[in-house]
Amino acid sequence: MDNRRGLESTEKRVPKATFFFPPDFLWGTATSGHQVEGNNLNNDWWAWEQQRGRIQNDGRSGLACNWWENAEADLDRAAQLGNNAHRLSIEWSRVEPEPGRFDLDALSRYRQIIAAVRRRGMEPMVTLHHFTNPQWLAERGAWSRTTVVEAFVGYARRVAETVGDLVGLWIPINEPEVYVAMAYVEAKFPPGGGGFRVAMAAARNMLQAHAKVYHLIHDLCPGSAVGICHNLRIMEPKSKSLLDGWAARNLDHIYNDQFAQAVLTGRLRRPLGRGRIRGLAGTLDFYGLNYYTREMVNFSLAEPPPFFARRSFSPEAVMSDNRYGEIFPRGMFQAIKRAAAYRRPVYITANGLPDADDDQRPGFLITHLRQVWSAIQFNIPVKGYFHWSLVDNFEWDRGWVERFGLVGLDSTTQERTMRRSGELFGRICRAGRIDWEMVHEFAPETLDELFPQ
Ligand code: BGC
């Protein structure tokens, strides 16, 4: 009898595997200027937020997370989480409040913030354009006009001259595919429309600007790496029909591949354009991958060309707050595989979810990081992971409704609360691994997935 019981309990004993990450792996969180700084009075988003109905619940960025005054306090929190890297962005409208006039105080504040990142033992990754434009640029048509390219290069030059000695990882433009879709097609970002042709013109200008800034940074800051930052959504046909298959493939190509392929090859393909962009080919030293979710796609004549695509979530999907997206960890592996086809090191430059009560985030972290770990086991050079985001911040058209932070923020009092997922992320980053005890303590619902019996 006793022996049998002994055997049963041995069988039930879980193999306590440990998922180790490479010792030089970068662990960090990602933020962007307008979403955290506060009082960015001089950009197109500030103006947009003042218009009724643009932002869910008429939210406004306001003081945001007060980083312009005190980024250092949250950087302390990031350092306490054992982070050795942080991704942040520079706000163009602060650096160049009027065309050709650079604000030296703003530049020195950025130098101070980036130095503060470094002093806390974190490697800064700096983005130069993260969705916002100076109001003066918006009045001149922002990215729809070719003049933006030289303007962007002028701004990038000043930033690189000011902080270049402190920064080794650069992203000229965050998620151009998201920006052009949201600004010109979906009309949820300023200027709130324009159509697909304008979106593609803006995309070409972004590619030109990317290419020039890539070379500029290499000239000014030798030894640094300049990458793209791409939002990759897993897209699957909603049914087995040929039309749904076509619609999914077509949208997938336009959204997920055409920018990155253009950067790799220097060539434009329809619908993005035709011909080559000089100096563009090969201007990526790494592939910055932002992965969040999966979508189902079906063909619909009611949707505009060239997509004819309606997007939805699978009926079985486990959704995050506000129906932001399906929680689909396997998609992380699929997305990394696609990024790896570009034969460059991969950084996960954003991954996260809105989860105000933090009941999904611990499991999300564990299951997504486990997919990152798997990709590394397949010898894909994933070099780092930046969680979106460190602290709840201004979530664009969804304002303050969606809470992405490892640290919660009461935006009226500026009070912070470390979430359990923040504690967990800290444990993972400090140890450089995920182990059975962490999973058991923070997300026992994922035990079977991580340690199959
Ligand atoms: C965007 C962020 C945004 C986040 C969550 C990211 O990829 O770059 O600005 O807050 O997605 O939606």
Residues whose N, C-alpha, C, O or C-beta is under 5 A from the ligand:
A	BS01	BGC	N290 A350
